[in-house]
Amino acid sequence: MALTVPCMKPVKTFQRQLQGFLWKSFFCISTVDIVKVKPPKKIRRKKQNMKAFDESMSWEDRLADAVTPLWRLSYDEQLHIKQQNQENILKQFSSKLSHLILAQQSPVVNDTSGFSVLPIMPSPVRDCYRNKSTFSVNKGVDGNPKTVGFYVGTGRDRNIICVNGDHLLNMPEKHKQVARCYQEFIRLSPLDSCLLFHKGGHWREVTVRTNAKGHTMAIVYFHPQTLVPEEIAIHKQALVDYFTKGPGAICELYSLFFQETSMTRCDHEESPYQLLYGQAHIHEELLSFKFRISPDAFFQVNTAAAEVLFTVAREMCFPEGAADRVGGTLLDVCCGTGAIGITLSPAVEQVVGVELVPQAVEDARHNAALNGVLNCQFLAGKAEVILPRIVPQLSSSEEGSGGGGVAALVNPARAGLHYRVVRALRNQPDVRRLVYVSCKPDGEAMRNFIELCCPPDPQKKLTGEAFTPRVAVPIDMFPHTQHCELVLLFER
């Protein structure tokens, strides 16, 4: 199995590139004989030491290097680095899969001559693109423990300094404004900031969400410690007064939420988000669809680049003019608030979304109704529990209605898909096309790629026909950082 990398081409040609690759086979793909592929050497991970602070650098530059490490490079240089990184990751995948086939003395499972990486898709917006930011509270450069910003250093090395993020290129001004005001508020408050749970303190980080219309939602996190509800109510009112009648009114908050919890992270079910002021949701528009966003809802942080991502996913799931176009059902795994499934709904008879977070499923159902989309249903629960039950039912319904089978789209968190989810998708023959969206393909997602494409393995209960990787498209969702999204198409 070989990996080919065509040279960078203009972004406007993407759709023609992808359709041509899938349906016209105009890419020239060099092949590598499976037998000649050497087993990949075992790489021993070295302990990465934190780079010592350069005393000549300002704290602002140190923070920019930590949060946006590519900020000094031109955007073309950034894209080139990301393209190379994704190519190297996929070469590792190709090599590992080839070695596995060789080690198992298995014939080539699928008749594939190779798989291609298309040029990276740039973000339409390069600066101030984030629609969600979370600011921490800790000791600042001047030693003030009520400093709001981002960490430089590590807890392990006990050298954490919280640095104001006003200069960061990826943060919009509205987010920085809320962070500055929150810092002023907690410095005026008689309560301490909570740096370490066991040492007391109350004020913790603040999350800011914005939409294209400029609506701003702020979520303040608070550790109650030993305060009784009546005492907490006083400080909640002080927070509301500051942001509605005091200096913080300059932020013009659309929503102000408050979550009190003694845990590092918890969802709405564990500790409800309390609406202190304003509207319960903000709304965003993607590809002419509107979406409701709750305080803890997952939504792509770069809205403009998300439209590029969804367009790529749609073209992979349902290629325009394809003779063997998948009809019937789109199975949207890890669907979040339903954004991808809803935007793809016009191209398919029905969409079935699966999501772990109940609040996100509630948002997804609301979003479908908001857009008048009637062919979507969303299920709450663990995908590894739900999929083995529903996938056979979806396939049976497709056969009975004369549908075109099931296309699956998965968009998991960095931890990747649970092995039972992979097993359910792999062992269901009617899932002929699978689109995998990964924010960290060199992590656990790599294991998923191998399990989807490896020869049948009865011991792992992977008995279904293997998928074949066809094409990968990197998408720059996070300019100035080393991260990007990778969209892969698997077929069988």
Secondary structure, DSSP 4 states (H G I P E B T S, - for coil): --EE-PPP--GGGHHHHHHIIIII--S------GGGPPPPPPPPPPPPPPPPP-TTS-HHHHHHHHH-TTTTS-HHHHHHHHHHHHHHHHHHHHHHHHHHHHHTTPPPSS----EEEPPPBPPS--SS-BSEEEEEEE-BTTS-S-EEEEEES-TTTT--EEE--TT-TTS-HHHHHHHHHHHHHHHHSSSPB-SSGGG---EEEEEEEE-TT--EEEEEEE--TT--HHHHHHHHHHHHHHHHTSGGGGG--SEEEEEE-SSSS--TTTSPPEEEEE-S-EEEEETTEEEEE-TT----SBHHHHHHHHHHHHHHHS-TT-TT---SEEEEET-TTSHHHHHHGGGSSEEEEEES-HHHHHHHHHHHHHTT--SEEEEES-HHHHHHHHHHHHHHHHHHHT---EEEEE---TT---HHHHHHHHT-TTEEEEEEEES-TTTHHHHHHHHHHSPPBGGGTB-SPPPEEEEEEEE-SSTTSS--EEEEEEE-
